[in-house]
Protein backbone atom coordinates (compact mmCIF):
# COMPACT_ATOMS: atom_id res chain seq x y z
CA UNK A 1 0.00 0.00 0.00
CA UNK A 2 1.51 3.34 -1.03
CA UNK A 3 1.81 6.27 1.36
CA UNK A 4 -1.27 8.13 0.10
CA UNK A 5 -3.44 5.01 0.18
CA UNK A 6 -2.25 4.32 3.71
CA UNK A 7 -3.15 7.87 4.68
CA UNK A 8 -6.68 7.56 3.29
CA UNK A 9 -7.15 4.24 5.11
CA UNK A 10 -6.06 5.92 8.35
CA UNK A 11 -8.53 8.76 7.75
CA UNK A 12 -11.33 6.23 7.19
CA UNK A 13 -10.42 4.42 10.41
CA UNK A 14 -10.41 7.75 12.25
CA UNK A 15 -13.86 8.59 10.95
CA UNK A 16 -15.24 5.20 11.97
CA UNK A 17 -13.88 5.58 15.49
CA UNK A 18 -15.27 9.11 15.77
CA UNK A 19 -18.73 7.93 14.73
CA UNK A 20 -18.58 5.08 17.24
CA UNK A 21 -17.81 7.60 19.94
CA UNK A 22 -20.66 9.81 18.71
CA UNK A 23 -23.12 6.91 18.81
CA UNK A 24 -22.13 6.08 22.39
CA UNK A 25 -22.47 9.71 23.44
CA UNK A 26 -25.96 9.85 21.91
CA UNK A 27 -26.82 6.73 23.90
CA UNK A 28 -25.64 8.33 27.14
CA UNK A 29 -27.93 11.33 26.62
CA UNK A 30 -30.92 9.05 26.03
CA UNK A 31 -30.08 6.86 29.02
CA UNK A 32 -29.47 9.78 31.36
CA UNK A 33 -32.83 11.46 30.70
CA UNK A 34 -34.69 8.14 30.70
CA UNK A 35 -33.11 7.26 34.04
CA UNK A 36 -34.41 10.53 35.46
CA UNK A 37 -37.90 10.21 34.00
CA UNK A 38 -38.19 6.62 35.29
CA UNK A 39 -36.13 7.18 38.45
CA UNK A 40 -34.00 4.25 37.33
CA UNK A 41 -30.82 4.37 39.40
CA UNK A 42 -29.27 1.31 37.76
CA UNK A 43 -29.56 2.93 34.34
CA UNK A 44 -28.08 6.13 35.75
CA UNK A 45 -25.13 4.22 37.18
CA UNK A 46 -24.59 2.47 33.84
CA UNK A 47 -24.46 5.88 32.16
CA UNK A 48 -21.97 7.21 34.69
CA UNK A 49 -19.68 4.21 34.15
CA UNK A 50 -19.69 4.75 30.38
CA UNK A 51 -17.89 8.05 30.87
CA UNK A 52 -14.53 6.30 31.29
CA UNK A 53 -15.06 4.45 28.02
CA UNK A 54 -15.87 7.71 26.23
CA UNK A 55 -12.79 9.40 27.71
CA UNK A 56 -10.63 6.51 26.46
CA UNK A 57 -12.16 6.80 22.99
CA UNK A 58 -11.37 10.52 22.91
CA UNK A 59 -7.74 9.94 23.89
CA UNK A 60 -7.38 7.19 21.28
CA UNK A 61 -8.75 9.42 18.52
CA UNK A 62 -6.53 12.31 19.58
CA UNK A 63 -3.52 9.98 19.41
CA UNK A 64 -4.54 8.89 15.90
CA UNK A 65 -4.77 12.53 14.83
CA UNK A 66 -1.36 13.41 16.26
CA UNK A 67 0.26 10.42 14.53
CA UNK A 68 -1.32 11.38 11.21
CA UNK A 69 0.01 14.93 11.49
CA UNK A 70 3.47 13.80 12.60
CA UNK A 71 3.97 10.96 10.13
CA UNK A 72 1.92 11.79 7.03
CA UNK A 73 2.59 15.52 6.51
CA UNK A 74 -1.04 16.16 5.42
CA UNK A 75 -1.99 18.87 2.94
CA UNK A 76 -4.06 21.88 4.07
CA UNK A 77 -7.49 20.32 3.46
CA UNK A 78 -6.41 17.07 5.12
CA UNK A 79 -5.00 19.01 8.04
CA UNK A 80 -8.35 20.76 8.51
CA UNK A 81 -10.05 17.37 8.50
CA UNK A 82 -7.74 16.03 11.19
CA UNK A 83 -7.98 19.20 13.26
CA UNK A 84 -11.76 19.09 13.01
CA UNK A 85 -11.80 15.52 14.29
CA UNK A 86 -9.85 16.62 17.35
CA UNK A 87 -12.30 19.47 17.97
CA UNK A 88 -15.34 17.22 17.48
CA UNK A 89 -14.18 14.60 19.99
CA UNK A 90 -13.63 17.37 22.54
CA UNK A 91 -17.25 18.50 22.10
CA UNK A 92 -18.44 14.88 22.25
CA UNK A 93 -16.57 14.32 25.51
CA UNK A 94 -18.13 17.44 27.02
CA UNK A 95 -21.59 16.31 25.90
CA UNK A 96 -20.97 13.02 27.67
CA UNK A 97 -20.01 14.95 30.81
CA UNK A 98 -23.38 16.72 30.72
CA UNK A 99 -25.14 13.36 30.33
CA UNK A 100 -23.23 12.03 33.34
CA UNK A 101 -24.27 15.06 35.40
CA UNK A 102 -27.91 14.35 34.50
CA UNK A 103 -27.47 10.71 35.53
CA UNK A 104 -25.94 11.85 38.83
CA UNK A 105 -29.08 13.91 39.39
CA UNK A 106 -31.11 10.69 39.13
CA UNK A 107 -28.93 9.17 41.85
CA UNK A 108 -29.28 12.25 44.05
CA UNK A 109 -33.08 12.22 43.73
CA UNK A 110 -33.31 8.46 44.24
CA UNK A 111 -36.40 7.50 46.24
CA UNK A 112 -38.15 10.81 45.63
CA UNK A 113 -41.32 11.33 43.63
CA UNK A 114 -40.89 13.96 40.96
CA UNK A 115 -42.75 17.18 41.71
CA UNK A 116 -44.26 16.94 38.22
CA UNK A 117 -43.96 14.59 35.25
CA UNK A 118 -41.14 15.51 32.89
CA UNK A 119 -42.49 16.97 29.64
CA UNK A 120 -40.20 19.62 28.18
CA UNK A 121 -36.97 18.01 29.42
CA UNK A 122 -37.50 14.82 27.35
CA UNK A 123 -38.40 17.06 24.38
CA UNK A 124 -35.11 18.88 24.84
CA UNK A 125 -33.29 15.56 25.03
CA UNK A 126 -34.86 14.36 21.78
CA UNK A 127 -33.94 17.63 20.06
CA UNK A 128 -30.30 17.66 21.13
CA UNK A 129 -29.88 13.99 20.19
CA UNK A 130 -31.26 14.87 16.76
CA UNK A 131 -28.87 17.82 16.53
CA UNK A 132 -25.92 15.59 17.39
CA UNK A 133 -26.98 13.05 14.79
CA UNK A 134 -27.30 15.79 12.15
CA UNK A 135 -23.91 17.30 12.97
CA UNK A 136 -22.18 13.93 12.68
CA UNK A 137 -24.07 13.16 9.47
CA UNK A 138 -22.86 16.47 8.09
CA UNK A 139 -19.30 15.49 9.03
CA UNK A 140 -19.57 12.21 7.13
CA UNK A 141 -21.35 13.70 4.09
CA UNK A 142 -19.37 16.97 4.05
CA UNK A 143 -22.76 18.74 3.93
CA UNK A 144 -22.83 22.43 4.87
CA UNK A 145 -26.61 22.65 4.39
CA UNK A 146 -27.11 20.11 7.17
CA UNK A 147 -24.90 22.17 9.45
CA UNK A 148 -27.01 25.25 8.77
CA UNK A 149 -30.18 23.48 9.99
CA UNK A 150 -28.64 23.31 13.46
CA UNK A 151 -29.20 27.02 14.11
CA UNK A 152 -33.02 26.73 14.11
CA UNK A 153 -32.90 23.54 16.16
CA UNK A 154 -30.70 25.25 18.73
CA UNK A 155 -33.24 28.07 18.93
CA UNK A 156 -35.93 25.45 19.67
CA UNK A 157 -33.80 24.01 22.46
CA UNK A 158 -33.27 27.49 23.92
CA UNK A 159 -37.02 28.13 23.76
CA UNK A 160 -37.78 24.91 25.63
CA UNK A 161 -35.16 25.80 28.23
CA UNK A 162 -36.88 29.14 28.77
CA UNK A 163 -40.19 27.31 29.26
CA UNK A 164 -38.65 24.97 31.81
CA UNK A 165 -37.02 27.88 33.62
CA UNK A 166 -40.29 29.84 33.79
CA UNK A 167 -42.28 26.82 34.94
CA UNK A 168 -39.83 25.95 37.68
CA UNK A 169 -39.73 29.53 38.96
CA UNK A 170 -43.54 29.48 39.17
CA UNK A 171 -43.48 26.16 41.09
CA UNK A 172 -40.97 27.41 43.65
CA UNK A 173 -42.52 27.95 47.06
CA UNK A 174 -41.69 27.50 50.72
CA UNK A 175 -41.16 23.72 50.62
CA UNK A 176 -37.38 23.33 50.78
CA UNK A 177 -37.45 19.71 49.63
CA UNK A 178 -39.49 20.57 46.53
CA UNK A 179 -37.32 23.60 45.82
CA UNK A 180 -34.20 21.44 46.01
CA UNK A 181 -35.63 19.00 43.48
CA UNK A 182 -36.81 21.79 41.20
CA UNK A 183 -33.32 23.30 41.27
CA UNK A 184 -31.86 19.96 40.18
CA UNK A 185 -34.38 19.74 37.33
CA UNK A 186 -33.47 23.25 36.21
CA UNK A 187 -29.82 22.18 36.10
CA UNK A 188 -30.79 19.16 33.99
CA UNK A 189 -32.45 21.48 31.48
CA UNK A 190 -29.33 23.65 31.53
CA UNK A 191 -27.14 20.62 30.79
CA UNK A 192 -29.32 19.77 27.78
CA UNK A 193 -29.17 23.37 26.56
CA UNK A 194 -25.38 23.13 26.67
CA UNK A 195 -25.49 19.85 24.74
CA UNK A 196 -27.32 21.72 21.99
CA UNK A 197 -24.54 24.32 21.98
CA UNK A 198 -21.89 21.62 21.62
CA UNK A 199 -23.79 19.96 18.76
CA UNK A 200 -23.89 23.36 17.06
CA UNK A 201 -20.16 23.74 17.66
CA UNK A 202 -19.60 20.48 15.81
CA UNK A 203 -21.57 21.87 12.86
CA UNK A 204 -19.38 24.97 12.85
CA UNK A 205 -16.23 22.86 12.81
CA UNK A 206 -17.60 20.79 9.94
CA UNK A 207 -18.13 23.97 7.90
CA UNK A 208 -14.54 24.98 8.65
CA UNK A 209 -13.34 21.56 7.57
CA UNK A 210 -15.17 21.85 4.26
CA UNK A 211 -14.34 25.39 3.17
CA UNK A 212 -11.96 26.84 5.75
CA UNK A 213 -14.50 29.47 6.88
CA UNK A 214 -15.37 30.08 10.53
CA UNK A 215 -19.14 30.54 10.73
CA UNK A 216 -21.08 31.31 13.93
CA UNK A 217 -24.29 29.28 13.67
CA UNK A 218 -25.58 30.64 16.96
CA UNK A 219 -24.67 34.36 17.07
C-alpha positions in Angstrom: 0.0 0.0 0.0 1.5 3.3 -1.0 1.8 6.3 1.4 -1.3 8.1 0.1 -3.4 5.0 0.2 -2.2 4.3 3.7 -3.1 7.9 4.7 -6.7 7.6 3.3 -7.2 4.2 5.1 -6.1 5.9 8.3 -8.5 8.8 7.8 -11.3 6.2 7.2 -10.4 4.4 10.4 -10.4 7.7 12.2 -13.9 8.6 10.9 -15.2 5.2 12.0 -13.9 5.6 15.5 -15.3 9.1 15.8 -18.7 7.9 14.7 -18.6 5.1 17.2 -17.8 7.6 19.9 -20.7 9.8 18.7 -23.1 6.9 18.8 -22.1 6.1 22.4 -22.5 9.7 23.4 -26.0 9.9 21.9 -26.8 6.7 23.9 -25.6 8.3 27.1 -27.9 11.3 26.6 -30.9 9.1 26.0 -30.1 6.9 29.0 -29.5 9.8 31.4 -32.8 11.5 30.7 -34.7 8.1 30.7 -33.1 7.3 34.0 -34.4 10.5 35.5 -37.9 10.2 34.0 -38.2 6.6 35.3 -36.1 7.2 38.4 -34.0 4.2 37.3 -30.8 4.4 39.4 -29.3 1.3 37.8 -29.6 2.9 34.3 -28.1 6.1 35.7 -25.1 4.2 37.2 -24.6 2.5 33.8 -24.5 5.9 32.2 -22.0 7.2 34.7 -19.7 4.2 34.2 -19.7 4.8 30.4 -17.9 8.0 30.9 -14.5 6.3 31.3 -15.1 4.4 28.0 -15.9 7.7 26.2 -12.8 9.4 27.7 -10.6 6.5 26.5 -12.2 6.8 23.0 -11.4 10.5 22.9 -7.7 9.9 23.9 -7.4 7.2 21.3 -8.7 9.4 18.5 -6.5 12.3 19.6 -3.5 10.0 19.4 -4.5 8.9 15.9 -4.8 12.5 14.8 -1.4 13.4 16.3 0.3 10.4 14.5 -1.3 11.4 11.2 0.0 14.9 11.5 3.5 13.8 12.6 4.0 11.0 10.1 1.9 11.8 7.0 2.6 15.5 6.5 -1.0 16.2 5.4 -2.0 18.9 2.9 -4.1 21.9 4.1 -7.5 20.3 3.5 -6.4 17.1 5.1 -5.0 19.0 8.0 -8.4 20.8 8.5 -10.1 17.4 8.5 -7.7 16.0 11.2 -8.0 19.2 13.3 -11.8 19.1 13.0 -11.8 15.5 14.3 -9.9 16.6 17.4 -12.3 19.5 18.0 -15.3 17.2 17.5 -14.2 14.6 20.0 -13.6 17.4 22.5 -17.2 18.5 22.1 -18.4 14.9 22.3 -16.6 14.3 25.5 -18.1 17.4 27.0 -21.6 16.3 25.9 -21.0 13.0 27.7 -20.0 15.0 30.8 -23.4 16.7 30.7 -25.1 13.4 30.3 -23.2 12.0 33.3 -24.3 15.1 35.4 -27.9 14.3 34.5 -27.5 10.7 35.5 -25.9 11.8 38.8 -29.1 13.9 39.4 -31.1 10.7 39.1 -28.9 9.2 41.8 -29.3 12.2 44.1 -33.1 12.2 43.7 -33.3 8.5 44.2 -36.4 7.5 46.2 -38.2 10.8 45.6 -41.3 11.3 43.6 -40.9 14.0 41.0 -42.7 17.2 41.7 -44.3 16.9 38.2 -44.0 14.6 35.2 -41.1 15.5 32.9 -42.5 17.0 29.6 -40.2 19.6 28.2 -37.0 18.0 29.4 -37.5 14.8 27.3 -38.4 17.1 24.4 -35.1 18.9 24.8 -33.3 15.6 25.0 -34.9 14.4 21.8 -33.9 17.6 20.1 -30.3 17.7 21.1 -29.9 14.0 20.2 -31.3 14.9 16.8 -28.9 17.8 16.5 -25.9 15.6 17.4 -27.0 13.1 14.8 -27.3 15.8 12.2 -23.9 17.3 13.0 -22.2 13.9 12.7 -24.1 13.2 9.5 -22.9 16.5 8.1 -19.3 15.5 9.0 -19.6 12.2 7.1 -21.4 13.7 4.1 -19.4 17.0 4.1 -22.8 18.7 3.9 -22.8 22.4 4.9 -26.6 22.7 4.4 -27.1 20.1 7.2 -24.9 22.2 9.5 -27.0 25.2 8.8 -30.2 23.5 10.0 -28.6 23.3 13.5 -29.2 27.0 14.1 -33.0 26.7 14.1 -32.9 23.5 16.2 -30.7 25.2 18.7 -33.2 28.1 18.9 -35.9 25.5 19.7 -33.8 24.0 22.5 -33.3 27.5 23.9 -37.0 28.1 23.8 -37.8 24.9 25.6 -35.2 25.8 28.2 -36.9 29.1 28.8 -40.2 27.3 29.3 -38.6 25.0 31.8 -37.0 27.9 33.6 -40.3 29.8 33.8 -42.3 26.8 34.9 -39.8 26.0 37.7 -39.7 29.5 39.0 -43.5 29.5 39.2 -43.5 26.2 41.1 -41.0 27.4 43.7 -42.5 27.9 47.1 -41.7 27.5 50.7 -41.2 23.7 50.6 -37.4 23.3 50.8 -37.5 19.7 49.6 -39.5 20.6 46.5 -37.3 23.6 45.8 -34.2 21.4 46.0 -35.6 19.0 43.5 -36.8 21.8 41.2 -33.3 23.3 41.3 -31.9 20.0 40.2 -34.4 19.7 37.3 -33.5 23.2 36.2 -29.8 22.2 36.1 -30.8 19.2 34.0 -32.4 21.5 31.5 -29.3 23.6 31.5 -27.1 20.6 30.8 -29.3 19.8 27.8 -29.2 23.4 26.6 -25.4 23.1 26.7 -25.5 19.8 24.7 -27.3 21.7 22.0 -24.5 24.3 22.0 -21.9 21.6 21.6 -23.8 20.0 18.8 -23.9 23.4 17.1 -20.2 23.7 17.7 -19.6 20.5 15.8 -21.6 21.9 12.9 -19.4 25.0 12.8 -16.2 22.9 12.8 -17.6 20.8 9.9 -18.1 24.0 7.9 -14.5 25.0 8.7 -13.3 21.6 7.6 -15.2 21.8 4.3 -14.3 25.4 3.2 -12.0 26.8 5.7 -14.5 29.5 6.9 -15.4 30.1 10.5 -19.1 30.5 10.7 -21.1 31.3 13.9 -24.3 29.3 13.7 -25.6 30.6 17.0 -24.7 34.4 17.1 
